Amino acid sequence: MSALSVAVDYDAITNNVAALAALAPTAKVMAVVKADAYGHGLIPAARAARRGGAHFLGVAQPSEAIALRDAGDEGNIFTWLYGPEVPIDDLVTRGIDLSVSSPDVLGEMICAAREGRGIPRVHICVDTGLGREGVPMASLEALLSLASAAQDEGLIRIVGMWSHLAWADKPGHPTVDSQATNFREALLMASGMDVDIELAHLANSACTLTRPDLHFDMVRPGIAIYGLPPVEDPQGQNFGLVAAMSVTSSLALVKELPGGHGVSYGHEYITPYPTSVGLVTAGYADGVFRAAGGVAEVAVRGRRYPIAGRVCMDQFVIDLGPATEATAGDLVTLIGPGGPSARDWATAAGTIDYEIVCRFGGLRPKTGR
Ligand SMILES: *Cc1c(COP(=O)(O)O)cnc(C)c1O
């Protein structure tokens, strides 16, 4: 039994993907399973997403795309984060869709195709305003003409055009509309050059949930498929999504301390009265944010307790109060039903729930439910 256990409800992922597909009925769904499926386990999460109807799986890193194929996934897979040095042969042979942000990368692909190493399936990435991946609008025409010439020669197949939003989690933010305008312009430019774009895709989770007008041909939700929508549901129903990850630990020790006793390094917590403290066997080496000391809560026997004092490397302490029934061996819920949410941890640690699940999940094996 490890110090911290992560359990993933893969049926929740299946249901969440199906719920998102229903919210985007005119679009296909690319389930984003990058970064070990946001800590949920790449392969089982990908299978769960397929069961929920994902048309595509999306991963940042080519190695993850290969891992999906190795695990037997024969559907559409898209990968987008690499430079010209990426060894594309394996990706092309295995029919993985590739993003292109620059003439460098496109040039490598064309070379590979000329040498008979396969015909890459390409999605052109446009920087409509994020300032991250993608060809700048000003250089799009040049990239498109290179791509369309290569397509005419039968060296590549242009499948899609895509972009990514900077402020989708602030639905009224003016950049959402300005990026959408640029994206439409990019699509128009492509059609003006007789480049047929089968799949235009822009929407991450927040945009999928808040802007049905921007679903285009495919939506690309990530965090929402794990049940953690980045925007509030105006109807208070979490958009019908259910959080998939729970994180638990246990109490190694319960003991009494007198009032006025310092707790953990630096004595940042002082017992206010004679009380019982519990020692939880998880610390920052397990992904428990050190910054959450004194702020985040955990649940034991259905009650919430704040972390008392500093989080240590392998452990932290909670003040169970003078009349606790908790005993050593009790389950401690850090995240999950009856306990805090990943969002609660994010608030306590000054970050976003994306980082919470990546960190807890990414560090250890998952058990499925
Ligand atoms: C991570 C990512 C997504 C998914 O974003 P969420 O906010 O998790 O829905 C979609 N597209 C790209 C390019 C990404 O990097």
The ligand as an ORCA input file, in Angstrom:
! r2SCAN-3c Opt
* xyz 0 1
  C      -4.283     21.066    -23.837
  C      -4.865     21.422    -25.131
  C      -6.237     21.264    -25.391
  C      -7.236     20.910    -24.316
  O      -7.358     22.015    -23.448
  P      -8.373     21.962    -22.214
  O      -8.366     23.329    -21.658
  O      -7.796     20.963    -21.280
  O      -9.663     21.542    -22.760
  C      -6.691     21.477    -26.669
  N      -5.842     21.851    -27.644
  C      -4.523     22.045    -27.421
  C      -3.646     22.486    -28.515
  C      -3.993     21.859    -26.160
  O      -2.691     22.084    -25.939
*
